[in-house]
Amino acid sequence: MGNWLTSLSGSVSAKAELLGTDFYRRDTLRVAKELLGKILIVRTPAGVTAGRIVETEAYSEKDPASHSFRGHTPRSSVMFGEPGVAYVYFIYGMHEMLNFVTEPRGSAGAVLIRAVEPLYGEELMLRRRKSHSRRDLTSGPGKLASAFGIRMTHNTQKLTGPKLYVYDDGFKPSRVATSPRIGISQAQKKEWRFFIPENIFVSRSVANARSTSRSKRRKSRSRDV
């Protein structure tokens, strides 16, 4: 880890490894699942913020809910490019959304980062969000982007720095839950949302109660055999 990260000591292990481009150059669903537990770090002139990813959603070019479904457009072209970069878009005239581009070049895919657990820079997050609630800081994609200072200028930025980084410190969730994605009007039945069910920073949604954890699925299959 770079010397500038010494300030994160106690929040991010010095043994944590920066994820390279090859991590993202894979099937989008697999990347979305395996991003759970990884650490997002954002450097801005105002300071550094870090958080553990606890909720994601996958989107692919054959998916009607994806911006890439209609092919190359000025907005979606980044999804067809090199993996391991940020795809940031503006929604409802008020929120930036942070996505990670996946799949090999030419095949569009992206993972929406829906929620993180704050690890470092909480005072800065609170100021940005104008909030006094730690639990409410990053429990949704718009909140997360606001708390971490994500702007449209982060679009196409590499996830290996110098502004955005994703690290693996060896953390593995004990359970991963899946559910239909939230807030979309098409392909609503695809269970392409992944989250750590016991984490309090996951988006609060009725979909949480209807989700299925990976461990429960294995148990049910064993009973059917």
URTAVEN-V829623 format. One record per pair of residues at least 24 apart in sequence whose C-alpha atoms are under 10 Angstrom apart, sorted by the first residue. I is the first residue (numbers start at 1). J is the second residue. If there is no record, write none. Layout:
# URTAVEN-V829623
i: (I/I)
j: (J/J)
This chain:
# URTAVEN-V829623
i: (1/4/4/5/5/7/7/8/8/8/8/8/8/8/9/10/10/11/11/11/11/11/11/11/11/12/12/12/12/12/12/12/12/12/12/13/13/13/13/14/15/15/15/15/16/16/16/16/16/16/17/17/17/17/17/18/18/18/18/18/18/18/18/19/19/19/19/19/19/19/20/20/20/20/20/20/20/20/21/21/21/21/21/21/21/21/21/21/22/22/22/22/22/23/23/23/23/24/24/24/24/24/24/24/24/24/24/24/24/24/25/25/25/25/25/25/25/25/25/25/26/26/26/26/26/27/27/27/27/27/27/27/27/28/28/28/28/28/28/28/28/28/28/28/28/28/29/29/29/29/29/29/29/29/29/29/29/29/29/29/30/30/31/31/31/31/31/31/31/31/31/32/32/32/32/32/32/32/32/32/32/32/32/32/32/33/33/33/33/33/33/33/33/33/33/33/34/34/34/34/35/35/35/35/35/35/35/35/35/36/36/36/36/36/36/36/36/36/36/36/37/37/37/37/37/37/37/37/37/37/37/38/38/38/38/38/38/38/38/38/39/39/39/39/39/39/39/39/39/39/40/40/40/40/40/40/40/40/40/40/40/40/41/41/41/41/41/41/41/41/41/41/41/41/42/42/42/42/42/42/42/42/42/42/42/42/43/43/43/43/43/43/43/43/44/44/44/44/44/44/45/45/46/46/47/47/47/47/47/48/48/48/48/48/48/48/48/49/49/49/49/49/49/49/49/49/49/49/50/50/50/50/50/50/50/50/50/50/50/51/51/51/51/51/51/51/51/51/51/51/51/52/52/52/52/52/52/52/52/52/52/52/52/53/53/53/53/53/53/53/53/53/53/53/53/54/54/54/54/54/54/54/54/54/54/54/54/54/54/54/54/54/54/55/55/55/55/55/55/55/55/55/55/55/55/55/55/55/55/55/55/55/55/55/56/56/56/56/56/56/56/56/56/56/56/56/56/56/56/56/56/57/57/57/57/57/57/57/57/57/57/57/57/57/57/57/57/58/58/58/58/58/58/58/58/58/58/58/58/58/58/59/59/59/59/59/59/59/59/59/59/59/60/60/60/60/60/60/60/60/61/61/61/61/62/62/62/63/63/63/63/64/64/64/64/64/65/65/65/65/65/65/65/66/66/66/66/66/66/67/67/67/68/68/68/68/69/69/71/72/75/76/76/77/77/78/78/78/78/78/78/78/79/79/79/79/79/79/79/79/79/80/80/80/80/80/80/80/81/81/81/81/81/81/82/82/82/82/82/83/83/83/83/83/83/83/84/84/84/84/84/84/84/84/85/85/85/85/85/85/85/85/85/85/85/86/86/86/86/86/86/86/86/86/86/86/87/87/87/87/87/87/87/87/88/88/88/88/88/88/88/88/88/88/89/89/89/89/89/90/90/90/91/94/94/95/95/95/95/95/95/95/95/96/96/96/96/96/96/96/96/96/96/96/97/97/97/97/97/97/97/97/97/97/97/98/98/98/98/98/98/98/98/98/99/99/100/100/100/100/100/101/101/101/111/111/112/112/113/113/113/113/113/114/114/114/114/114/114/114/114/114/114/114/114/114/114/114/115/115/115/115/115/115/115/115/115/115/115/116/116/116/116/116/116/116/116/116/117/117/117/117/117/118/118/118/118/121/121/122/122/123/124/124/125/134/135/135/135/136/136/136/136/136/137/138/138/138/139/139/139/139/139/139/140/140/140/140/141/173/173/173/174/174/174/175/175/175/175/176/176/176/176/176/176/177/177/177/177/177/177/177/177/177/178/178/178/178/178/178/178/179/179/179/179/179/179/179/180/180/180/180/181/182/182)
j: (167/43/48/41/48/48/120/41/48/49/50/119/120/121/120/119/120/39/50/51/52/118/119/120/121/39/41/50/51/52/119/120/167/168/169/167/168/169/170/169/167/168/169/170/166/167/168/169/170/171/166/167/168/169/170/159/160/161/165/166/167/168/169/84/159/160/165/166/167/168/83/84/158/159/160/165/166/167/82/83/84/85/101/102/104/158/159/160/83/84/102/103/104/83/84/102/103/82/83/84/85/100/101/102/103/104/109/110/111/159/82/83/84/101/102/103/104/105/107/109/83/102/103/104/109/58/60/102/103/104/107/109/110/57/58/59/60/100/101/102/103/108/109/110/111/192/56/57/58/59/60/102/103/109/110/111/191/192/193/194/58/102/56/57/58/100/101/102/103/110/111/56/57/58/59/100/102/110/111/112/113/192/193/194/195/57/58/111/176/177/178/192/193/194/195/196/172/173/176/194/100/111/113/166/167/168/172/194/195/113/115/116/168/171/172/173/176/194/195/196/116/117/167/168/169/170/171/172/173/195/196/116/166/167/168/169/170/171/172/173/116/117/118/119/165/166/167/168/169/171/113/116/117/118/119/148/159/164/165/166/167/168/119/120/121/148/159/160/161/163/164/165/166/167/121/148/149/150/154/159/161/162/163/164/165/166/148/149/150/161/162/163/164/165/148/149/150/162/163/164/149/163/124/149/121/124/125/148/149/120/121/122/124/125/148/149/163/118/119/120/121/122/123/124/125/147/148/149/116/117/118/119/120/121/122/125/148/165/166/115/116/117/118/119/120/121/122/138/144/148/166/115/116/117/118/119/120/166/167/168/169/171/201/113/114/115/116/117/118/138/166/195/196/201/202/113/114/115/116/117/139/173/176/194/195/196/197/198/199/200/201/202/203/112/113/114/115/116/117/139/140/141/176/177/178/193/194/195/196/197/199/201/202/203/99/111/112/113/114/115/116/140/141/178/181/192/193/194/195/196/202/99/110/111/112/113/114/178/179/180/181/182/191/192/193/194/195/99/100/102/109/110/111/112/113/181/190/191/192/193/194/99/101/102/108/109/110/111/112/181/192/193/101/102/103/107/108/109/110/111/107/108/109/110/107/108/109/109/186/187/190/184/185/186/187/188/181/184/185/186/187/188/190/108/109/110/184/186/187/108/109/110/107/108/109/110/108/109/108/108/155/108/109/106/108/105/106/108/109/110/155/156/103/104/105/106/107/108/109/110/156/104/105/106/107/108/109/110/105/106/107/108/109/156/106/107/108/156/158/107/108/109/110/156/158/159/110/156/157/158/159/160/165/166/110/154/155/156/157/158/159/160/161/164/165/110/111/112/152/154/155/156/157/158/159/164/111/112/152/154/155/156/157/158/112/145/150/151/152/153/154/155/156/157/151/152/153/154/155/142/151/152/142/142/146/141/142/143/144/145/146/150/151/141/142/143/144/145/146/149/150/151/152/154/140/141/142/143/144/145/146/150/151/152/155/141/142/144/145/150/151/152/154/155/141/155/155/156/157/158/159/156/158/159/192/193/141/193/140/141/142/144/145/138/139/140/141/142/143/144/145/182/193/194/195/201/202/203/139/140/141/142/143/144/145/195/201/202/203/140/141/143/144/199/200/201/202/203/144/199/200/201/202/144/147/148/201/147/148/147/148/147/148/149/149/201/200/201/202/200/201/202/203/204/201/201/202/203/199/200/201/202/203/204/201/202/203/204/203/197/198/199/198/214/215/213/214/215/216/211/212/213/214/215/216/208/210/211/212/213/214/215/216/217/207/208/210/211/212/213/214/207/208/209/210/211/212/213/207/208/210/211/207/206/207)
